[in-house]
Amino acid sequence: MIKHHDILSAQWDLAVKRDPMNGAPTNLIQKTSDLQRKIIATCAFTSKGLDAKLRIVRHAEFDDDDGIIAAILELDAKRVAAR
């Protein structure tokens, strides 16, 4: 999932670079956003996976007013530390 996200993100950046006034196509934005949510919801079991997940969270700039993402990341960190 992370590699797929990186590909979509690169395509998004390229689309914006090519046409800054219109940005990325709606379907690309939707695919990327859907994948970001799936990545957040998927448990991280390794430090590499957790690092990748943290990178996606920072890149997505999610609003986390209710603390759900923070709680997920905390559980992931505990899971990784226990291994």
Secondary structure, DSSP 8 states (H G I E B T S, - for coil): -HHHHHHHHHHHHHHHHH-TTT-S-HHHHHHHHHHHHHHHHS---SHHHHHHHHHHHHHHT---TTSHHHHHHHHHHHHHHH-
